[in-house]
Amino acid sequence: MAGSVAIDESTIFETPLVELVLDLECDATVLGKVEWFNLVGTPHGGGSVKSRIAKGMLDAAEDAGELDPDTVLIEPTSGNTGSEIARLATARGYEVEIVMPDNSAGGKIEAVRDAGATIEFVPGDLGYDAVLDRCEEIIAAAPERYHRLNQYENPANPGTHERTTAPEIYEATDGAVSHFIAGVGTGGTVTGTGRGLHHRDESIAVSGFEPAEPLHAIDGLKYLKSGNHYHPGIYDERVLDEKRYVDTQDAYDRARELRSRYQHRMISCVDSGQHDPTVVRDHLRVDDQFLVGTSSGAGVQVVYDLDAAGALDDGDVVVLMLCDRGDKYADIPLWAAYFDD
C-alpha cells in the first residue's frame, strides 16, 4: 500500500536553529531547534521531531531483515510518531495500523489517514496505558501478521538522536551549547541527544521535563511522576542532570507567549541546517503567525524555571526542541484560547 502523499526522506535531519528572545533575569541565549522542518512542505505542518525516529526505526528494521512486503506495521501513539511512521512506511510500501486515543489532535489524525494507514481508536479517558494495552491485544491475536517498531523500547529511537540531533546542535552552536532541554514522551529525544552531547562535553547540562499531572494536555508527553504507569525502557534518567515538571496551563501560556512575542518581530535564524534561508523564512510561520506545539511551550517554561532557580548564567547557550507546529492542535478545546487575542 503506497501513501497518498509523496515523501522526500532527504528533508529529515539537519533542522534549523532559531533564537528565542525571552524575558530572563540573566543574559543567556535561548535557541529553538525547529523540528517541523523534517519533511518540510508536506501537509499538516510538515513533520516533527518524530520524523527522525520513524526513519531511524524503519531503517534499522529493514537492515535487520525484520520486514517483508506482507508485514503490517503497528504502533501505539498519541499522534506524532504514528503520523510519521504512517507517512514513511506507507510510502515505502508497507501496510500500517495505528492505535491512538480518540481525543488525539485532529491534524495528527488527518496525517495518519492521508498516509493511507488504518486507525484503531481507544477512548482517551481511559488514559494512555490503555492505548498500549490495546495494541498488544491486536498483536496477540495475529502475531505472525504484525511487526511493532516499538518506539518505547527500540534502541534505534535514542540511537537516532545520538547520531543526528546531538551533533547537529553541537556543530550549529560551535560547541557553545551549555544546556539542552527536551520533554519526555518515550524519553528517546532527551536520552539520545543527552548522551551525544555529554560524549562531546560532559559539562553540558541536560534537563528533561514531564507533565506535572496525570490528566494533562501537553500532547506527546507521558506522565511518570507517580502511580503504576508504564515506564519506557529506552528512557535513561541517568543522562539527566535535572528533571522538571510542567503544568498544562503553563505550557499553553508559554506557547501563546511565543506567538504574541513574534507577532511583529523578526525570528532570527542562527543556523538554517540543510535548508536554504528562504525556505526557513517561508515555513517558520503559519498565516504569518509563529505557532508552536504544547510541548514546545512546556520547554520554554522550563527555561524560565531554570532562570528563576539561578541555574542559568550570562553567556549560557540553551537549546530546546520545538517539536512541532501549533496548528496541529487547533481542534483541541484548550487550544482555542491560544488563538484569541
N, C-alpha and C positions, 0 to 999 in steps of 0.2 A: 504494500500500500504506500503510495507516494503522497507527501503532503501537498496541500493546495498552494502553498507559498514557497517559492524558491529560496533556498538558504545558502548564503555565502559564508562558510565557516571561517574563511580567512579574516573576517572582521572581528573574530573573537580574540581577546587578549590585547595588550598594549593600549589600554584605555587612557583618556586624558586625566590630568590633574588640574583642578581649578582652585583659586584662592577664595576662601570664605571669610569675609570681614565680620567678626563678631564683637560684641561689647564685653571684652575681657578686662580683668584688672591688670594682667601682665601684657607685655608686648610679644606675644607668641604668634607665629604664623600658622594658620589653620588651612589645610588643603583637603579637598574632597576628591576622591577617585570616582569618576563618573562612569558607572558600570552599565548604563543603558547604551553605551557606545559599542558594547558587544552586540553583534547583529544589527548595527545601526541601519536605519532605513526600513526595517521590516515593520509590519503593522503592530499596533498595541504598544507603542512606546519603545520600539526596538527590543533588545534583550534585557539582561540583568546580570548581576553577579553570578547567578546560577547557570548562565550560558557556559561559563568556564568549566564547571564540574560536569555538566551534561556532556560536553565534548570529551573531557578527560576520562570519565567513566565509560563512555561508549568506546572510545579508542582502546582503553585497557581491556574491555570485554572482548572486542574483536581481535586484538592482538593475542589474547589468551585462547582463542578458538571457542569461546563460550556461546557464541551466537551463530545461528544459521538462518536461512531465508524463512523458515517456518516459525521462528521464535517470536513469541508475543512478549514484548517488554511491558512490565507493570511496575508502577511506582506510587506509593502514598505521598501526598504533598499538600501543603496549604496553598500552593499555586505556582510560584516561580520555577521551582525545579521541575514540576510537572509540565509546564508550558515549554520549557527549554528542551527537556527530553523529547516531548512530543514533536517539536519542530525539527530537531536534528535527526531523531530516529526515523520518523516517517519519511523525511527527505532521503534517508539512506535506504529506504525500502522496507522497514520493519513495521509490523502492526504494534500499536501501543494502546494500553489501557491505563488510565489514571484514576486513582482513588483519592477523593478530596472532600473536604467539608462543603456542605451545600450553601454555606454563607461566605465562601471564598469571593474575592474581588471579581467583579464582572469582567474586567479586562483580562484577567488571567484565565477565566473560564473560556472566554471567546478565543484566546490564543490557542488553548488546547483543542477546541473544536475546529478552528480554522486549519490546524495542522492535520486534521483527519483522525485524531485519536478518539477513543471511546472513554466516557467518563462514568465512573461509579460514584454517586454521591452518598455521603454519610451525614446524618443530622449534625449540624455544627454544635448544637447544645449538648451533645454527648462528650465533647472535648476531643482533642487531637489524638489521644491514645486510641480512641475508637476507630479512627481512620487507619491507624497501623494494624489494629486487630482485624479489621475487615479485609485489608489487603492480604494478610496471612491466611484468612479463611478462603479467599479466592484461589490462592496458590495451592493450598492443601487439597482443594477439590480437583485440581488438574495439574499436579506438579511437573508433568512432562511438557506441558504447554507453555509455561511461563518462565521468564527469567527476570528477576528483580535486581536492578543495579544497586539498590540499597544505599542511598546517599548517607544514611546514618552509620553504616558500618564499613563502607567501601574506602580503603586506604587511598584510592585514586582521588577522592574528594579533597582531603587536606594536601595530598601529594601534588595536585594540580596547582593549588595556591602557593605551595612552597616553591614549585618550579616556575611559576609565572608571576603571580601577584607580588610576591616579596621582592624579586629582583627588579620588577618594573618600578616599584615605589622607591627602592634604594637608589636606583640609577637616575630616576627622574628628579630626585632631590639632591643628587650628587653626594649621597651618603649623609646628608644633614638631618634626615628624619630622626626625631628623638622620641616620639610617641606614636603608637599605632592603636586605633580604636575600631572594634568590629563587634557586631551583635552575634548572639548565639541562637541559631536555629538547629542546624546539625552540629555546629561547632567547627565545621571544616575550614571556614574562612579565617577565624582567629587562630586556630591551631596551626594550620599550614603556613599562613603568612607570618605568624609569630615565630615559628620555627625558622623560617627562611631569613627573617630579619635578624633574629638572635644569632644565627650562624654567621652573619656578616658583622654584627656589632652587638655584643651581649648587653650593652648599656641601654639599648632601645627599650622603652617601657611599653609593654603590651597590655592593653585594657580590654577585657571582654565585658559585654553587658547583656543582661537578661531582663525579661519583664518582671515588674515588682509584684504583680498579682496573677493568680491562676486564670481568671476570666479577663484577659486583656484583649486589646485590639491593635497590637503592634504586629502587623502582618509579617509572617516569616520567622518570628522568634518563638522560642519554646520556653515555657515556664518550668524551671527545675529547682526552684529555691526550697520547696518543702513538699511533703507528700510522696506517694508512691508513683512517681511519674517515670516514664522510660527515659533513661539517660543515654544519649548517642554514644556508641562505642568509640567513635573517632574523636570525640571531644576530649582533649587532653588539657585539663585545667592547670597542669604543671607549667604550661607555656605562659600562663598569665602572670603578670606582675601585680595585677589588680583586677577585681571584679566589681561591677556596679549594677544597680537595679534601677530601672526606669519606669515611671508611671505612664499609663496610656495618654493621659491628658497632656503631660509634659512633652511626650513625643509628637503629638499633634500640634501643640503650640509652637514648638521649635521648627517644625516643617513649615507652618504658616509664617513664622518669622522670616525664614529664608525667602519665601515668596514675596513678602512685603518689602524686605530689605533690597531685593533686586528688581523691584517693580520699575524703577527708573535709574538703575545703576548698572554699569557695565560689569560683566563677570570676567575676571581676569584669568586667562588660561596660562598656567605655569608651564605645562608640557602637554602637547597635543597627542602624544602617543603615536600610533600608526596613522593617524588621520590628518588630513590637510586642515589647517586652521579654519578655513572657510566652512568645512563640514562640521567642525566643532561648534562654530558660531551658530550655524543653522539648526543644530539639533540640541542645543543646551536648553532652549525654551520651548514651551508649548503654548501656542497662541500668544506669544510674547510674554509668557509668564515662566518663572523658574520654579517648577513643581517637582518636589522630591517625595519619595515614599515615606511611610511612617517610621520604618527602621532607620532611615537617614535622619529624621527629626530626633529620634532617640539618641543617635550618635552625637548630634550637636548638643543635646542635653548633657551627655557625659563630658564633653569638653567644658561646659560651664561648671559642672560639678568638680572636675579636676582643678579648674582655675580657682574656684571658691575654697577648695581644700588646700591651696598653696602648692599643688603638685606640678604646676607649670611655671616656668621662668621666662624672663625676657630672652628672646633669641631661640626658644624652642621651636621645633617644626613638628606639628601634629598632623597626622594623616588619618582620615576616617573614610569609610566606604559609603558612597552614595549608591545604594544597591539597585534602585530602580526609580522610574518616574512616577510622580504622584497621580497622574491622570488615570492610572490603572485602578484607582480606588474610588473613583467618582461616584459609584453607586452605593457605597457604604454609608449608612446614616450619619455616623460620627464625622464623616469626611465633609459633609455639607457645609459645616461652619468654616472649613478651610478655604472655601471659595467665596465666602461672604466678605464684603469689605467692611 
